[in-house]
Amino acid sequence: MSVAKKEYKRVTVKSLIEMKKNREKISMLTSYDYTMTKIVDGAGTDVILVGDSASNVMAGHETTLPITLDQMIYHASSVVRAAKRALIVVDLPFGSYQSDPKEALHSSIKIMKQSGGHAIKLEGGKEIKESVKRILNAGIPVMGHLGLTPQSIYKFGTYTVRAKEEEEAEKLKKDALMLERLGCFALVLEKVPAKLAQEVAESLTIPVIGIGAGNGVDGQVLVTHDMVGMTHEFNPRFLRRYMNLYEDMTAAIAQYCADVKSVDFPNKDEQY
Ligand code: KIV
């Protein structure tokens, strides 16, 4: 289905609300470095998330917990230097906002000042209400994140679908409404039933961006390294791989190694 798209020179939090009103779906992808961002931004992605998934994808940690605020700022500043059009949202990492609202504000200000990102994202509902208020009062746009919240992995024990039971679904709906009322500009819903995600999206005026949350929401987000098939061990049902870069790069690098060994590379035209 083709959708009439308004051209945005720079996507802002206002543009996203407008897109929802115009029923234009929002595209969001992760990026953690300059070179990848040039591609992701140049291809027309609306929102770039400097996700704390950098902890897994870039640093090889098992969870998102180890990444620090300074490491997030390093990634975010590289992204900011490359992006010309996308709105850049930066994750507040685990341990940088949970202890109290003052700390949450301090971490958000540090991200905004030192990276040049445009907004922050943090995980949770009622538990982080005061922190969200405090950050918003400072004029920093906030994106919420409900459903599967990887920073709480040790509390839940698994990465399975969330809010399948009535009680958890009701809490999620309440939290979503609370985040909208507080003034968040958008919400990520991760790994929840499609029906519930659609219900939440239809009940809110702010955009709901899903990952493993079906197509009844206002936009989609994926980890870029997963969707281009650079990673190959992570195979959740919600993931569509648009390329198989892992195999293509492995073949290219193996060829380079063989060419070096056989002195095929460099040839006469590739030297001075
Ligand atoms: O860190 C991240 O990449 C995320 C997305 C999966 C939404 O939070």
Residues whose N, C-alpha, C, O or C-beta is under 5 A from the ligand:
A	BS01	KIV	T30 G51 D52 S53 V188 V221
